[in-house]
Amino acid sequence: MIELSRETRETQISVKLELYGSGKSKIDTGVGFLDHMLEALSKHSHMDLEVTCKGDTHIDDHHSVEDVAIVLGQALNKALYPIKNIERYGNATVVMDEAAVTCDLDISNRPFLVFEMPMDGKVGSFDVELVEEFFRAFTFNASMTVHLICNRGTNKHHRIEAAFKALAVALRRGVSINDNAGIPSTKGVL
Protein backbone atom coordinates (compact mmCIF):
# COMPACT_ATOMS: atom_id res chain seq x y z
CA MET A 1 0.00 0.00 0.00
CA ILE A 2 1.39 3.37 -1.08
CA GLU A 3 0.36 6.37 1.05
CA LEU A 4 1.08 9.95 0.03
CA SER A 5 -0.16 13.35 1.07
CA ARG A 6 0.33 16.88 -0.16
CA GLU A 7 -0.62 20.17 1.42
CA THR A 8 -0.62 23.57 -0.23
CA ARG A 9 -2.47 26.80 0.48
CA GLU A 10 -5.08 25.59 -2.03
CA THR A 11 -5.51 21.89 -1.22
CA GLN A 12 -4.91 19.19 1.37
CA ILE A 13 -4.78 15.76 -0.25
CA SER A 14 -4.29 12.22 1.00
CA VAL A 15 -4.01 9.18 -1.28
CA LYS A 16 -3.73 5.47 -0.49
CA LEU A 17 -3.16 3.17 -3.46
CA GLU A 18 -2.88 -0.60 -3.69
CA LEU A 19 -1.82 -1.42 -7.26
CA TYR A 20 -2.90 -5.06 -7.17
CA GLY A 21 -6.16 -4.69 -5.30
CA SER A 22 -9.75 -5.58 -6.02
CA GLY A 23 -11.13 -2.25 -7.21
CA LYS A 24 -12.39 -0.99 -3.86
CA SER A 25 -12.51 2.76 -3.42
CA LYS A 26 -13.29 5.43 -0.87
CA ILE A 27 -13.22 8.79 -2.61
CA ASP A 28 -14.05 12.23 -1.25
CA THR A 29 -12.48 15.07 -3.23
CA GLY A 30 -15.19 17.67 -2.75
CA VAL A 31 -15.81 17.47 -6.52
CA GLY A 32 -18.67 15.06 -7.13
CA PHE A 33 -17.96 14.34 -10.79
CA LEU A 34 -14.28 13.67 -10.05
CA ASP A 35 -15.31 11.27 -7.26
CA HIS A 36 -17.43 9.37 -9.78
CA MET A 37 -14.54 9.19 -12.28
CA LEU A 38 -12.03 8.02 -9.67
CA GLU A 39 -14.44 5.32 -8.50
CA ALA A 40 -14.61 4.09 -12.11
CA LEU A 41 -10.81 4.24 -12.41
CA SER A 42 -10.42 2.16 -9.26
CA LYS A 43 -13.10 -0.37 -10.19
CA HIS A 44 -11.86 -1.09 -13.70
CA SER A 45 -8.11 -0.96 -12.97
CA HIS A 46 -8.58 -3.22 -9.93
CA MET A 47 -6.53 -0.72 -7.90
CA ASP A 48 -7.76 -0.04 -4.39
CA LEU A 49 -7.95 3.72 -3.89
CA GLU A 50 -8.62 6.01 -0.98
CA VAL A 51 -8.54 9.69 -1.90
CA THR A 52 -9.49 12.69 0.20
CA CYS A 53 -9.15 16.33 -0.76
CA LYS A 54 -10.06 19.51 1.02
CA GLY A 55 -9.72 22.22 -1.58
CA ASP A 56 -10.66 25.79 -2.40
CA THR A 57 -13.73 24.76 -4.37
CA HIS A 58 -15.36 28.06 -3.36
CA ILE A 59 -13.10 29.51 -6.08
CA ASP A 60 -13.55 26.64 -8.55
CA ASP A 61 -12.60 22.97 -8.92
CA HIS A 62 -9.34 23.50 -10.81
CA HIS A 63 -6.88 23.23 -7.91
CA SER A 64 -8.60 20.19 -6.42
CA VAL A 65 -8.78 18.29 -9.73
CA GLU A 66 -5.19 19.02 -10.75
CA ASP A 67 -3.69 18.44 -7.30
CA VAL A 68 -5.53 15.14 -6.82
CA ALA A 69 -4.12 14.03 -10.19
CA ILE A 70 -0.61 15.05 -9.11
CA VAL A 71 -0.72 13.05 -5.89
CA LEU A 72 -2.46 10.07 -7.50
CA GLY A 73 0.15 10.05 -10.27
CA GLN A 74 2.97 10.24 -7.72
CA ALA A 75 1.51 7.33 -5.77
CA LEU A 76 1.21 5.25 -8.93
CA ASN A 77 4.80 6.16 -9.85
CA LYS A 78 5.98 4.96 -6.47
CA ALA A 79 4.05 1.68 -6.92
CA LEU A 80 5.39 1.07 -10.45
CA TYR A 81 9.07 1.93 -10.45
CA PRO A 82 11.51 0.31 -10.76
CA ILE A 83 9.63 -1.78 -13.31
CA LYS A 84 10.12 -5.51 -13.43
CA ASN A 85 8.04 -8.48 -14.59
CA ILE A 86 5.05 -6.57 -15.99
CA GLU A 87 3.65 -6.35 -19.51
CA ARG A 88 4.46 -2.60 -19.70
CA TYR A 89 2.07 -1.78 -22.59
CA GLY A 90 -1.69 -1.63 -22.31
CA ASN A 91 -4.59 -0.53 -24.43
CA ALA A 92 -8.35 -0.54 -24.32
CA THR A 93 -11.33 0.93 -26.07
CA VAL A 94 -14.32 1.50 -23.82
CA VAL A 95 -17.79 2.23 -25.12
CA MET A 96 -20.57 3.94 -23.25
CA ASP A 97 -23.70 4.10 -25.37
CA GLU A 98 -22.79 6.35 -28.35
CA ALA A 99 -19.30 7.16 -27.06
CA ALA A 100 -16.08 5.22 -27.61
CA VAL A 101 -12.68 6.25 -26.24
CA THR A 102 -9.36 4.49 -26.75
CA CYS A 103 -6.42 4.58 -24.36
CA ASP A 104 -2.98 3.31 -25.34
CA LEU A 105 -0.27 3.51 -22.71
CA ASP A 106 3.35 2.70 -22.11
CA ILE A 107 4.63 2.40 -18.56
CA SER A 108 7.86 3.86 -19.82
CA ASN A 109 9.21 6.29 -17.21
CA ARG A 110 8.86 8.86 -20.02
CA PRO A 111 5.89 11.15 -19.44
CA PHE A 112 3.89 12.22 -22.46
CA LEU A 113 0.19 12.82 -23.08
CA VAL A 114 -1.69 12.81 -26.37
CA PHE A 115 -5.22 14.02 -25.63
CA GLU A 116 -7.62 14.09 -28.57
CA MET A 117 -10.93 14.69 -26.86
CA PRO A 118 -12.09 18.16 -27.84
CA MET A 119 -15.00 19.39 -25.78
CA ASP A 120 -16.17 22.39 -23.87
CA GLY A 121 -18.85 23.33 -21.42
CA LYS A 122 -19.91 21.53 -18.28
CA VAL A 123 -21.17 18.23 -16.97
CA GLY A 124 -23.39 19.39 -14.14
CA SER A 125 -21.22 22.02 -12.45
CA PHE A 126 -17.95 20.38 -13.57
CA ASP A 127 -15.88 22.29 -16.16
CA VAL A 128 -14.93 19.71 -18.78
CA GLU A 129 -11.68 21.55 -19.59
CA LEU A 130 -10.42 20.10 -16.29
CA VAL A 131 -10.43 16.59 -17.78
CA GLU A 132 -7.33 17.33 -19.83
CA GLU A 133 -5.73 19.01 -16.81
CA PHE A 134 -6.36 15.88 -14.76
CA PHE A 135 -4.91 13.50 -17.34
CA ARG A 136 -1.85 15.71 -17.95
CA ALA A 137 -1.00 16.00 -14.24
CA PHE A 138 -1.66 12.30 -13.66
CA THR A 139 0.37 11.13 -16.67
CA PHE A 140 3.38 13.33 -15.98
CA ASN A 141 3.51 12.47 -12.29
CA ALA A 142 3.05 8.75 -12.94
CA SER A 143 5.77 9.06 -15.61
CA MET A 144 3.89 7.17 -18.31
CA THR A 145 3.06 7.78 -21.94
CA VAL A 146 -0.72 7.96 -22.42
CA HIS A 147 -2.72 8.49 -25.60
CA LEU A 148 -6.44 9.18 -25.10
CA ILE A 149 -8.46 9.41 -28.30
CA CYS A 150 -12.21 9.96 -28.54
CA ASN A 151 -13.34 7.85 -31.48
CA ARG A 152 -16.94 9.04 -31.38
CA GLY A 153 -19.63 10.33 -29.08
CA THR A 154 -21.72 13.37 -28.31
CA ASN A 155 -22.57 13.04 -24.62
CA LYS A 156 -19.81 14.69 -22.57
CA HIS A 157 -20.45 12.56 -19.49
CA HIS A 158 -20.20 9.37 -21.56
CA ARG A 159 -17.03 10.50 -23.33
CA ILE A 160 -15.25 11.49 -20.12
CA GLU A 161 -16.30 8.38 -18.23
CA ALA A 162 -15.23 6.19 -21.15
CA ALA A 163 -11.82 7.91 -21.03
CA PHE A 164 -11.33 7.15 -17.33
CA LYS A 165 -12.48 3.56 -17.82
CA ALA A 166 -10.25 3.10 -20.89
CA LEU A 167 -7.28 4.35 -18.87
CA ALA A 168 -8.21 1.95 -16.07
CA VAL A 169 -8.43 -1.12 -18.32
CA ALA A 170 -5.26 -0.21 -20.25
CA LEU A 171 -3.42 0.31 -16.96
CA ARG A 172 -4.69 -3.03 -15.61
CA ARG A 173 -3.35 -4.71 -18.73
CA GLY A 174 -0.04 -2.85 -18.63
CA VAL A 175 0.71 -3.83 -15.02
CA SER A 176 -0.24 -7.47 -15.60
CA ILE A 177 2.42 -9.72 -14.12
CA ASN A 178 4.69 -11.44 -16.63
CA ASP A 179 7.41 -13.38 -14.83
CA ASN A 180 9.31 -13.80 -18.11
CA ALA A 181 9.46 -10.06 -18.86
CA GLY A 182 12.24 -9.10 -16.48
CA ILE A 183 12.86 -5.44 -17.21
CA PRO A 184 10.62 -4.98 -20.25
CA SER A 185 13.05 -2.90 -22.30
CA THR A 186 15.91 -3.58 -24.70
CA LYS A 187 17.79 -0.83 -22.82
CA GLY A 188 17.72 -2.91 -19.65
CA VAL A 189 16.28 -0.06 -17.62
CA LEU A 190 13.13 2.06 -17.53
N, C-alpha and C positions, 0 to 999 in steps of 0.2 A: 504494500500500500504506500503510495506516494502522497505526502501531505505538504502543501505549500500555502503560504499566505502572502498578501501584499497589501500595504496600507499607504495611501496617498491622501492629500487634502480633498480628493474627489471621491475616492472609493476605499472600502475595506473589504477585502476578498479572502475567502478561504476555500481551498479545493482539496478534496481527497479523491484519488484515482487508483483503481485496481485494474490494470490492463487486461488481465485474464480473469474477468469476473463473470457475472451472469446477467448483466444488463439492469441491475438495480440502481435506482437513482433517488436522490433527495436533493431537490433543486429549489433555491429561493434567492433569486437575483434582484427582486424588486421590479423586474420587467417581465410581465406575464408571457408575452410571446417568446422571449428568449428562454424562459423556463420550459415551455412546451418543446422548443427545438432541442434543448439540451437533454430533455427526457428521451426524445426520439434518438438522438445521437448515442446515448447510453444504451438504450434498449437494443438497437440494431448493430452496435459495435461489440456488444457483450461486455463493455467496460462498466464497472461499478463506479458511479460518480456521486460525490456530495459536493455541492457548490452553494456557497452563500455569498451575497454581496449586499453591502449597505452603501448606496451611492447617492449622488446628487441628482436624483431623478426629478427634483423640483425644477431643475434647469432644463434637462432633457435626458434621454436614455444613452446618449453617445458614450460618456465616460464609463458607465457600467458595462455596456456591451463590449467595448474595446478592451477594458481592463480584465473582464472575465475571460475573454479570449486569450489575452496575454498569459494569465496565470494558468489557464487550462493547457495552453500550448507548452508552457514551461514544465508543467507536471508530466505531460506526455513525453516531452523530450527526455526528462529524467528517467522515465520508465523504459524508453526505447534504447538509449545509447549507453554503452557501446553495443552495436548491433551484432548479434550472432544467432545463427540457427532459426532465422525467420525467412519467409518468402520474399520480403522486401517490397514487391510491387503488388498493387491491388487496383481493381477497377470494378465499377458497378454502374448500371443504369437503373434508376428507380422511377417507377411511374406512379402518379397519383391522379386518377381520373384522366383529364386531358393533358396533364403535364408529364414530361419526361426529362430528367436531368441525369447527366453522366458525370461521374467522378473517376479520374485516373490519378493514381498517386504513386510516388516513389519515396520510400523511407530512406532518404539519400544523404542526410546531413547537409543538404544544399537547399536552402529555402527559396521557393519561387511559387508564385500564384498566377495562374491564368484563370480569369473570371469572366466568362461570357454569359452573363445573365442580366441583360439590360432591363431595368424596371425603375419606376419611380412611384411616389405616392406613399400610401400607408396601408398596413394591415391592422385594422383596429386603430390603436393610437401609436403603433410601432412604425417608425420611419424605415422604409425598406432599403434606403441607402446604407443603413447600418449593417446589412447582411454582408456586403463586400468588406466593410471595415472589420467585421468579426472574422471572416475567413482569412483576411490578410494577416491580422494580428496572430491568429491561431497558427497558421501555416509557418510564418516566420519564426515564431517562438518554439514551435515543435521541430523546426528545421527539417521540413519535408517539402517536396515538390508536389503541388496539387493543381490539377486542371478541373475546373467545374464549368460544364457547358450545358446550357438549357437547350434541349433539342426541340421542344415545343411546349406550348401551354399558355393560357391566358390568365388563369387565376393566380394571383400573387402568393396567396397562402400555400397553394398546392406546389408552386414552383420552388418556393423557399424550403418548405418541408421536404420535398423530394431531394433538394440539394443536401440538406443535413443528413437525410437517410442514406443518400448515395455515398457521402463521405464516410458514414458509419460502416456501411457494408464493405467499401473498398479498404478501409482501415482494418477491419476484421480479417479480411483476406490477406492484406499485406503483412500483418503480424502473426499469421498462422505459423505454427512451429514446423520447421523442416530440419530435422537433425542432420541431414546431409549437406545443408547449405553452408555451414561454417560461417565465415564472413562473406555475405553475398555480394562480392565485388571482385573484379579482376585486379583491382588495385591492392586488395588485401586489407583495406581499411575504409571505413565510412565515418 
